[in-house]
Amino acid sequence: MTSPDTRSLLTDAAARAIAYLESLDTRPVYPADDAVRRLRAALDAPLPDGPADDADVVSFVDGLGAPATVANAGGRYFGFVTGGALPATVAVNWLAGAWDQNGFSVVSSPAVAAFEDAALQWLKQVLHLPAESAGALVTGATMANFTSLAAARHRVLADAGWDVERRGLFGAPEVTVIVGAEAHATLFKVLGLLGLGRERVVTVPADDQGRMRADAVPDIAGPAILCLQAGNVNSGAFDPAADIIPRARRQGAWVHVDGAFGLWARASHTRADLAAGYEGADSWAGDCHKWLNVPYDSGVAIVRDGAALQAAMSISGAYLIASRQRDAIDVTPDSSRRARALEVWAALKSLGRSGLADLVDRNCRQAAALAGRLNDAGVEILNDVVLNQVVAAFGDEERTDRVIANLQHAGEAWAGGTTWRGRKAMRISVSSWATTDADLDRVFDAILAAWRQA
Ligand SMILES: *Cc1c(COP(=O)(O)O)cnc(C)c1O
């Protein structure tokens, strides 16, 4: 099917992508305003009446798009707990693009279904979660929370004699939803999507690191869902799972864990104790595009009660032949979907248990070292640096804002702003396989330069 033109088009695209990756060490971590302006100006064009040369299409994207990118794939991007993409995962992502598989079922793509089964087994093993759990590969932690909480909603209402998939929430028994004061914003979005209400929640106060206070968790009765967090997006702290989960489950609650990035601590040598006790929960949401370092978009929901997940997600249709194997369409919110299992499998295959542990441990060590050096230089570190997150303040609010802006503008590194316990701060998330200790030196120097300049 490939003509010589197609071959040269794809070879050229690969060469351009490789050149991009090789430029990461020297390109600005955040694009200059005029690179973005040039791209927008070029895109401000009418829909073409006729075809264009494919080579020109690729050349446009690379020539105008690449300079406007955020160098998220490099080692000095510390915004939003993102992580990069491991080489093997980028490579299989290219193959998956060429394969163009539709991963909704075993019939639609036997190969993707096989990779998905294997990837989910390995994920449960590396995260030390119950082997009998069901799982779903989805777009990210938001949808992993959604998928998990749809299963939770099914189970707690089914136990109360209500079939929520058939009848909806109109007239249903009340469901108590308990969250921590520091729950992630996307969790509230998910509660809204599920009809459980963004604000109709019981909020448990947090301690000074953002952890749910175990002593403040109320007694639970009736249909109830308790949402814990493994990894606070500012401090990196973990809700005290071992103190909360056994009692909540004894009282009949479904316990869900939003562990977008923190769940990966369970794969580490040095930080696993932070995430101890979470295996006792009912469902877990994780992000593979964060610390597993696969390309976007990629998250995972793991659900102990596979029947509840299936009840929440399965569909029937005349053209769908029920198979005895696992069909993704019956356990995910999606129908047609991309082959993200390949990248998850490739990450775990290329790293192995020890490689993933080393990656998490290295990033945590780097975060602690950077926090220590900043602290020694007089920067105020606002959190206990237990994981990969550093929250730093540079004097008053205006000064801190200026340091963040200076750092972002200089292009040597990128970290975002946050508000932590009422204070304006810089948030530094170390979660990329690509971050070297030399990168950390450059970041340290860049932060101090930005501070002096402010
Ligand atoms: C990143 C994150 C999310 C949202 O994940 P997406 O992949 O952006 O959907 C949810 N919860 C926590 C704790 C996160 O860190």
The ligand as a MOL file (V3000), in Angstrom:
LIG
                    3D

  0  0  0     0  0            999 V3000
M  V30 BEGIN CTAB
M  V30 COUNTS 15 15 0 0 0
M  V30 BEGIN ATOM
M  V30 1 C -3.4110 15.0020 37.1940 0
M  V30 2 C -4.4010 14.6300 38.2240 0
M  V30 3 C -5.7350 14.3870 37.9000 0
M  V30 4 C -6.2840 14.5910 36.5060 0
M  V30 5 O -5.6290 13.7750 35.6030 0
M  V30 6 P -5.7760 13.9430 34.0260 0
M  V30 7 O -4.8510 12.9370 33.5070 0
M  V30 8 O -5.3750 15.3460 33.7030 0
M  V30 9 O -7.1970 13.6700 33.6710 0
M  V30 10 C -6.5880 13.9670 38.8990 0
M  V30 11 N -6.1490 13.8160 40.1560 0
M  V30 12 C -4.8730 14.0600 40.5120 0
M  V30 13 C -4.4540 13.8630 41.9360 0
M  V30 14 C -3.9590 14.4790 39.5560 0
M  V30 15 O -2.6770 14.7190 39.9000 0
M  V30 END ATOM
M  V30 BEGIN BOND
M  V30 1 1 1 2
M  V30 2 1 2 3
M  V30 3 2 2 14
M  V30 4 1 3 4
M  V30 5 2 3 10
M  V30 6 1 4 5
M  V30 7 1 5 6
M  V30 8 2 6 7
M  V30 9 1 6 8
M  V30 10 1 6 9
M  V30 11 1 10 11
M  V30 12 2 11 12
M  V30 13 1 12 13
M  V30 14 1 12 14
M  V30 15 1 14 15
M  V30 END BOND
M  V30 END CTAB
M  END
